[in-house]
Amino acid sequence: MDEPQIQEITKRLDVLISLVLQTIQRDGHSISLRGQVNLLSELGLRPVEIAKILGKTQTFVNKELTGLRKLGKRGRK
């Protein structure tokens, strides 16, 4: 398989993952963008991969992850 084919497959998989994330519901509500970032991170994706899937910048994803870590630390005190 050549590089353009791999890129096209990756693009389509990113779209599918994004669509699945949008259909996930918790307590009858769609999962928030921060929740999507958190879920993808917990599944082992890197910020650059998460950003690509969600159509956001890597800076945005890093800020969300930092915020999640801070919330986690507060919850453990």
N, C-alpha and C positions, 0 to 999 in steps of 0.2 A: 504494500500500500504506500502511495506517495504522500508527501506532506500536505498538498491541497485537500486530498481526501480525508486525511486525519483531522485537519482543521475543520472541515465541513461536518464531520461526525461529532467532533467536540462541540461545535456550535449548536448542533441539534440536541445533543445531550444536555447542554446548559439550559436550553429552552425548556426541555422536558422537566428538568429539576426545578426550574423557576415556576412552572405551572403547578407541579405537585405541591410546592411550598405554599402557593396561593390558595390551594384547596384545603390545607390543613386547618382544622378548627380546634380551639380549646375553649371549653365552657360556652360553646355556641357562637364564638367570635373567631374571625380570621386571625391567624398568628401575626403578630406585629413584625415590622421590618427588623427590629432589634431581636425579636424571637427567632426570626429566620437566620440572622447572622449567628446567633448563639447555637442554633441547631446544626448548621453547617460546620461551625467550628468544632462542636462536640463530635461530629462525624469524621473529623480529621482533615478537613479542607483547610488550606492555607488562605490567609487574607486576600491574596491576589486572585485565587480561584473563586472565593466567595464574592468578591467585587465583580468579577466577570459574570457570574451567574445572576446576580441581582441587578446588574446594570448600574452599579455605583462605583465610586472611586475607591482605591485601596486606602486612601486617607480616611474616608468615611467609615469603612469597615474597621480599620484600626481604632478609630475613636469609639465606635460602638463596643468593640471588644474591651477596650480600656474601661469604659463605663460599666460593662458587665462585671469585670474583675473587681472594680471598686464596690459595686453592689454586693458581690459575693463576700468580700472581706467584711463589710458592715454587718452582713447577716450572720457571720460566724463569731462576732464579738460577744 
